[in-house]
Amino acid sequence: MTKHFSKWASKQKISENELAGALAELKDGNYEANLGGHIYKKRIRFEGKGKRGSGRTIICHKKEDRAIFIHGFAKNEKSNLSRKELYAFKALSKILLGLSASEIAVAIENGDFIEVKS
């Protein structure tokens, strides 16, 4: 996950187990929307609440490669992404999926990415 997403997830008290579960569901094809450009919207549960009334995550995911949480928001904050946000996330996804394994390792080491253990 990105540092930005990690801060949001901590604020919402989303456990690492919940994040790992969301990634497993995504890899199994269980997600709310494929937004194109390797961008997926996935529901996630806030502590003490169900998925339906909790949050939404934006994940950049390339099958058999990697998945990176890049954005999160509560359902009551907004219902969908704006066109500008979607365009920006698609551009970010292209960059993130183009990173080499060593570049990702450096980003994790520097604290720019946080690895979700599954």
TORPA-4810 file (N, C-alpha, C, O; in nm, 3 decimals):
<nodes>
NODE_1_0.084_-0.117_0.000_0.000_0.000_0.000_0.088_0.123_0.000_0.202_0.121_0.047_M
NODE_2_0.034_0.230_-0.053_0.110_0.355_-0.052_0.108_0.414_0.089_0.024_0.378_0.172_T
NODE_3_0.199_0.504_0.115_0.207_0.571_0.244_0.077_0.648_0.270_0.025_0.648_0.382_K
NODE_4_0.025_0.714_0.168_-0.101_0.789_0.177_-0.215_0.696_0.219_-0.292_0.728_0.310_H
NODE_5_-0.226_0.582_0.153_-0.332_0.487_0.186_-0.313_0.433_0.327_-0.411_0.417_0.400_F
NODE_6_-0.191_0.405_0.365_-0.162_0.351_0.498_-0.210_0.445_0.608_-0.267_0.401_0.708_S
NODE_7_-0.189_0.574_0.589_-0.235_0.672_0.688_-0.387_0.670_0.699_-0.442_0.674_0.809_K
NODE_8_-0.455_0.664_0.584_-0.601_0.659_0.583_-0.650_0.531_0.653_-0.741_0.537_0.735_W
NODE_9_-0.590_0.417_0.620_-0.630_0.289_0.679_-0.610_0.289_0.830_-0.693_0.236_0.904_A
NODE_10_-0.502_0.347_0.877_-0.477_0.356_1.021_-0.582_0.441_1.089_-0.633_0.407_1.196_S
NODE_11_-0.615_0.552_1.028_-0.716_0.643_1.082_-0.852_0.574_1.092_-0.928_0.598_1.186_K
NODE_12_-0.882_0.488_0.994_-1.010_0.415_0.993_-1.004_0.287_1.075_-1.105_0.217_1.088_Q
NODE_13_-0.887_0.255_1.131_-0.865_0.134_1.212_-0.893_0.007_1.131_-0.960_-0.085_1.178_K
NODE_14_-0.842_0.004_1.009_-0.857_-0.114_0.924_-0.738_-0.205_0.951_-0.623_-0.163_0.939_I
NODE_15_-0.766_-0.328_0.987_-0.659_-0.420_1.023_-0.586_-0.471_0.899_-0.639_-0.467_0.787_S
NODE_16_-0.465_-0.518_0.921_-0.387_-0.576_0.811_-0.455_-0.704_0.761_-0.447_-0.736_0.642_E
NODE_17_-0.521_-0.777_0.852_-0.595_-0.897_0.810_-0.708_-0.861_0.715_-0.732_-0.932_0.617_N
NODE_18_-0.777_-0.750_0.742_-0.885_-0.706_0.654_-0.829_-0.669_0.516_-0.889_-0.701_0.414_E
NODE_19_-0.715_-0.602_0.514_-0.652_-0.565_0.387_-0.608_-0.689_0.310_-0.628_-0.699_0.189_L
NODE_20_-0.547_-0.784_0.381_-0.503_-0.908_0.317_-0.624_-0.984_0.261_-0.617_-1.041_0.152_A
NODE_21_-0.734_-0.985_0.335_-0.856_-1.050_0.288_-0.911_-0.984_0.163_-0.957_-1.051_0.071_G
NODE_22_-0.906_-0.852_0.159_-0.954_-0.779_0.042_-0.868_-0.811_-0.081_-0.920_-0.826_-0.191_A
NODE_23_-0.738_-0.823_-0.060_-0.649_-0.860_-0.172_-0.678_-1.001_-0.221_-0.678_-1.026_-0.342_L
NODE_24_-0.702_-1.093_-0.128_-0.734_-1.231_-0.167_-0.864_-1.235_-0.247_-0.873_-1.306_-0.348_A
NODE_25_-0.964_-1.159_-0.204_-1.091_-1.153_-0.276_-1.071_-1.094_-0.415_-1.127_-1.143_-0.513_E
NODE_26_-0.991_-0.988_-0.424_-0.964_-0.925_-0.553_-0.898_-1.024_-0.649_-0.937_-1.034_-0.765_L
NODE_27_-0.799_-1.097_-0.599_-0.730_-1.196_-0.682_-0.822_-1.308_-0.727_-0.800_-1.369_-0.832_K
NODE_28_-0.927_-1.336_-0.646_-1.026_-1.438_-0.682_-1.135_-1.383_-0.774_-1.227_-1.455_-0.812_D
NODE_29_-1.124_-1.255_-0.811_-1.223_-1.195_-0.900_-1.343_-1.135_-0.830_-1.442_-1.103_-0.894_G
NODE_30_-1.335_-1.121_-0.698_-1.445_-1.065_-0.619_-1.415_-0.919_-0.588_-1.342_-0.889_-0.493_N
NODE_31_-1.471_-0.828_-0.667_-1.453_-0.684_-0.648_-1.579_-0.614_-0.696_-1.662_-0.673_-0.765_Y
NODE_32_-1.592_-0.488_-0.659_-1.714_-0.413_-0.693_-1.709_-0.357_-0.834_-1.812_-0.354_-0.902_E
NODE_33_-1.592_-0.312_-0.880_-1.586_-0.254_-1.015_-1.444_-0.260_-1.070_-1.347_-0.236_-1.000_A
NODE_34_-1.436_-0.293_-1.199_-1.312_-0.281_-1.274_-1.324_-0.147_-1.346_-1.406_-0.132_-1.436_N
NODE_35_-1.242_-0.051_-1.306_-1.252_0.084_-1.360_-1.163_0.106_-1.481_-1.153_0.217_-1.533_L
NODE_36_-1.098_-0.001_-1.528_-1.009_0.008_-1.644_-0.870_0.053_-1.602_-0.852_0.111_-1.495_G
NODE_37_-0.773_0.028_-1.687_-0.636_0.070_-1.659_-0.577_0.004_-1.535_-0.494_0.064_-1.467_G
NODE_38_-0.620_-0.119_-1.507_-0.572_-0.195_-1.390_-0.615_-0.133_-1.258_-0.549_-0.153_-1.156_H
NODE_39_-0.726_-0.058_-1.258_-0.779_0.005_-1.138_-0.909_-0.066_-1.098_-0.999_-0.085_-1.180_I
NODE_40_-0.916_-0.105_-0.970_-1.033_-0.177_-0.919_-1.086_-0.106_-0.795_-1.010_-0.051_-0.715_Y
NODE_41_-1.218_-0.110_-0.779_-1.281_-0.059_-0.658_-1.324_-0.180_-0.576_-1.391_-0.270_-0.627_K
NODE_42_-1.286_-0.180_-0.448_-1.314_-0.294_-0.360_-1.368_-0.243_-0.227_-1.310_-0.153_-0.165_K
NODE_43_-1.480_-0.301_-0.182_-1.533_-0.267_-0.050_-1.441_-0.321_0.058_-1.376_-0.424_0.042_R
NODE_44_-1.438_-0.248_0.169_-1.359_-0.292_0.283_-1.435_-0.258_0.411_-1.504_-0.156_0.418_I
NODE_45_-1.420_-0.342_0.509_-1.495_-0.326_0.635_-1.416_-0.239_0.733_-1.296_-0.258_0.752_R
NODE_46_-1.486_-0.143_0.794_-1.429_-0.067_0.904_-1.454_-0.145_1.032_-1.550_-0.223_1.040_F
NODE_47_-1.370_-0.124_1.131_-1.383_-0.195_1.257_-1.523_-0.175_1.316_-1.568_-0.062_1.332_E
NODE_48_-1.590_-0.286_1.348_-1.722_-0.279_1.409_-1.837_-0.255_1.313_-1.951_-0.239_1.357_G
NODE_49_-1.809_-0.254_1.181_-1.915_-0.230_1.082_-1.906_-0.337_0.974_-1.807_-0.408_0.963_K
NODE_50_-2.010_-0.347_0.895_-2.011_-0.437_0.780_-1.952_-0.369_0.658_-1.930_-0.248_0.657_G
NODE_51_-1.927_-0.448_0.553_-1.869_-0.392_0.431_-1.961_-0.292_0.363_-1.915_-0.190_0.310_K
NODE_52_-2.091_-0.319_0.365_-2.186_-0.237_0.291_-2.180_-0.090_0.333_-2.185_-0.002_0.247_R
NODE_53_-2.171_-0.062_0.462_-2.173_0.075_0.508_-2.036_0.132_0.540_-2.028_0.240_0.599_G
NODE_54_-1.932_0.065_0.505_-1.798_0.109_0.545_-1.727_0.184_0.434_-1.773_0.290_0.390_S
NODE_55_-1.614_0.131_0.389_-1.530_0.206_0.298_-1.511_0.141_0.163_-1.551_0.027_0.139_G
NODE_56_-1.451_0.217_0.077_-1.415_0.171_-0.057_-1.266_0.195_-0.075_-1.213_0.297_-0.032_R
NODE_57_-1.202_0.102_-0.139_-1.060_0.119_-0.168_-1.040_0.119_-0.319_-1.117_0.058_-0.394_T
NODE_58_-0.937_0.186_-0.361_-0.896_0.185_-0.500_-0.762_0.112_-0.502_-0.667_0.151_-0.434_I
NODE_59_-0.759_0.005_-0.582_-0.642_-0.081_-0.587_-0.593_-0.089_-0.730_-0.671_-0.114_-0.822_I
NODE_60_-0.464_-0.069_-0.748_-0.405_-0.090_-0.881_-0.355_-0.235_-0.879_-0.278_-0.274_-0.791_C
NODE_61_-0.400_-0.314_-0.976_-0.373_-0.458_-0.973_-0.349_-0.512_-1.114_-0.426_-0.488_-1.206_H
NODE_62_-0.240_-0.583_-1.125_-0.209_-0.654_-1.249_-0.202_-0.801_-1.214_-0.119_-0.843_-1.132_K
NODE_63_-0.289_-0.881_-1.275_-0.297_-1.023_-1.242_-0.161_-1.090_-1.250_-0.080_-1.062_-1.338_K
NODE_64_-0.139_-1.180_-1.156_-0.015_-1.257_-1.146_0.108_-1.169_-1.125_0.221_-1.216_-1.145_E
NODE_65_0.089_-1.043_-1.085_0.204_-0.955_-1.065_0.198_-0.891_-0.927_0.263_-0.937_-0.834_D
NODE_66_0.121_-0.784_-0.915_0.114_-0.713_-0.787_-0.017_-0.638_-0.774_-0.089_-0.614_-0.871_R
NODE_67_-0.047_-0.602_-0.651_-0.164_-0.521_-0.619_-0.120_-0.417_-0.517_-0.050_-0.448_-0.421_A
NODE_68_-0.161_-0.292_-0.539_-0.121_-0.184_-0.451_-0.243_-0.100_-0.416_-0.310_-0.046_-0.503_I
NODE_69_-0.272_-0.091_-0.285_-0.378_-0.002_-0.239_-0.329_0.141_-0.259_-0.222_0.177_-0.211_F
NODE_70_-0.408_0.223_-0.331_-0.362_0.359_-0.357_-0.455_0.466_-0.299_-0.413_0.581_-0.282_I
NODE_71_-0.581_0.430_-0.269_-0.674_0.532_-0.218_-0.786_0.464_-0.143_-0.824_0.350_-0.173_H
NODE_72_-0.839_0.534_-0.045_-0.954_0.484_0.029_-1.047_0.598_0.065_-1.004_0.712_0.083_G
NODE_73_-1.174_0.566_0.077_-1.272_0.666_0.119_-1.392_0.596_0.181_-1.425_0.483_0.147_F
NODE_74_-1.456_0.667_0.273_-1.577_0.614_0.335_-1.693_0.631_0.238_-1.698_0.727_0.161_A
NODE_75_-1.785_0.536_0.243_-1.901_0.541_0.153_-1.980_0.670_0.173_-2.034_0.725_0.077_K
NODE_76_-1.987_0.719_0.296_-2.065_0.840_0.321_-1.991_0.967_0.279_-2.052_1.075_0.278_N
NODE_77_-1.862_0.958_0.245_-1.786_1.074_0.196_-1.821_1.105_0.051_-1.843_1.220_0.014_E
NODE_78_-1.824_1.001_-0.031_-1.857_1.015_-0.172_-1.894_0.880_-0.228_-1.856_0.776_-0.174_K
NODE_79_-1.970_0.881_-0.336_-2.016_0.753_-0.391_-1.921_0.699_-0.498_-1.903_0.578_-0.509_S
NODE_80_-1.862_0.786_-0.574_-1.773_0.743_-0.680_-1.659_0.841_-0.701_-1.659_0.951_-0.644_N
NODE_81_-1.563_0.801_-0.782_-1.451_0.888_-0.817_-1.495_0.986_-0.925_-1.581_0.955_-1.007_L
NODE_82_-1.435_1.103_-0.924_-1.458_1.198_-1.032_-1.377_1.154_-1.154_-1.289_1.069_-1.142_S
NODE_83_-1.405_1.211_-1.268_-1.329_1.178_-1.389_-1.181_1.213_-1.371_-1.093_1.139_-1.414_R
NODE_84_-1.154_1.327_-1.307_-1.016_1.369_-1.284_-0.943_1.269_-1.194_-0.828_1.233_-1.220_K
NODE_85_-1.010_1.225_-1.088_-0.949_1.127_-0.998_-0.919_0.997_-1.071_-0.811_0.941_-1.057_E
NODE_86_-1.015_0.949_-1.148_-0.996_0.824_-1.222_-0.879_0.837_-1.319_-0.797_0.746_-1.330_L
NODE_87_-0.872_0.947_-1.389_-0.761_0.971_-1.483_-0.628_0.970_-1.409_-0.531_0.910_-1.456_Y
NODE_88_-0.623_1.037_-1.293_-0.500_1.043_-1.215_-0.461_0.904_-1.163_-0.344_0.868_-1.165_A
NODE_89_-0.560_0.826_-1.116_-0.530_0.693_-1.065_-0.483_0.600_-1.177_-0.397_0.515_-1.154_F
NODE_90_-0.538_0.616_-1.296_-0.491_0.534_-1.409_-0.348_0.569_-1.444_-0.268_0.480_-1.475_K
NODE_91_-0.313_0.697_-1.440_-0.175_0.739_-1.468_-0.081_0.686_-1.360_0.029_0.639_-1.390_A
NODE_92_-0.124_0.695_-1.234_-0.044_0.643_-1.123_-0.025_0.493_-1.136_0.084_0.441_-1.112_L
NODE_93_-0.132_0.423_-1.173_-0.125_0.278_-1.189_-0.021_0.240_-1.294_0.055_0.145_-1.274_S
NODE_94_-0.017_0.312_-1.403_0.080_0.285_-1.509_0.223_0.296_-1.455_0.310_0.215_-1.487_K
NODE_95_0.246_0.397_-1.373_0.379_0.418_-1.313_0.411_0.305_-1.214_0.518_0.245_-1.220_I
NODE_96_0.316_0.277_-1.122_0.340_0.177_-1.018_0.361_0.038_-1.076_0.447_-0.037_-1.030_L
NODE_97_0.283_0.003_-1.177_0.298_-0.130_-1.236_0.423_-0.141_-1.323_0.465_-0.251_-1.359_L
NODE_98_0.483_-0.028_-1.356_0.607_-0.027_-1.432_0.732_-0.037_-1.347_0.843_-0.051_-1.398_G
NODE_99_0.714_-0.028_-1.215_0.830_-0.036_-1.125_0.885_-0.178_-1.122_0.810_-0.276_-1.127_L
NODE_100_1.015_-0.187_-1.114_1.081_-0.319_-1.104_1.070_-0.369_-0.960_1.037_-0.293_-0.870_S
NODE_101_1.099_-0.495_-0.940_1.097_-0.554_-0.806_1.197_-0.483_-0.715_1.169_-0.462_-0.597_A
NODE_102_1.312_-0.447_-0.768_1.411_-0.378_-0.685_1.366_-0.237_-0.650_1.393_-0.189_-0.540_S
NODE_103_1.297_-0.170_-0.740_1.245_-0.036_-0.710_1.137_-0.043_-0.603_1.128_0.045_-0.517_E
NODE_104_1.055_-0.147_-0.608_0.952_-0.165_-0.505_1.017_-0.195_-0.371_0.974_-0.144_-0.267_I
NODE_105_1.121_-0.276_-0.371_1.193_-0.308_-0.247_1.252_-0.182_-0.184_1.247_-0.165_-0.063_A
NODE_106_1.306_-0.094_-0.266_1.362_0.033_-0.217_1.250_0.120_-0.160_1.267_0.182_-0.055_V
NODE_107_1.135_0.126_-0.228_1.022_0.205_-0.180_0.971_0.153_-0.045_0.934_0.232_0.042_A
NODE_108_0.971_0.022_-0.029_0.929_-0.037_0.099_1.032_-0.002_0.207_0.996_0.035_0.318_I
NODE_109_1.159_-0.015_0.172_1.267_0.016_0.266_1.262_0.163_0.309_1.290_0.194_0.425_E
NODE_110_1.227_0.253_0.217_1.220_0.396_0.246_1.091_0.437_0.316_1.079_0.551_0.362_N
NODE_111_0.993_0.346_0.324_0.867_0.376_0.389_0.763_0.439_0.297_0.657_0.482_0.342_G
NODE_112_0.793_0.443_0.166_0.696_0.498_0.071_0.585_0.398_0.041_0.473_0.438_0.010_D
NODE_113_0.615_0.270_0.051_0.518_0.161_0.039_0.523_0.081_0.168_0.628_0.070_0.232_F
NODE_114_0.410_0.025_0.206_0.404_-0.065_0.321_0.348_-0.198_0.268_0.243_-0.201_0.205_I
NODE_115_0.421_-0.304_0.294_0.379_-0.436_0.244_0.267_-0.492_0.330_0.275_-0.490_0.453_E
NODE_116_0.163_-0.543_0.265_0.054_-0.612_0.333_0.086_-0.759_0.330_0.091_-0.821_0.223_V
NODE_117_0.107_-0.816_0.446_0.139_-0.960_0.456_0.011_-1.040_0.441_-0.090_-1.013_0.506_K
NODE_118_0.017_-1.141_0.353_-0.102_-1.223_0.337_-0.076_-1.366_0.376_-0.166_-1.450_0.368_S
</nodes>
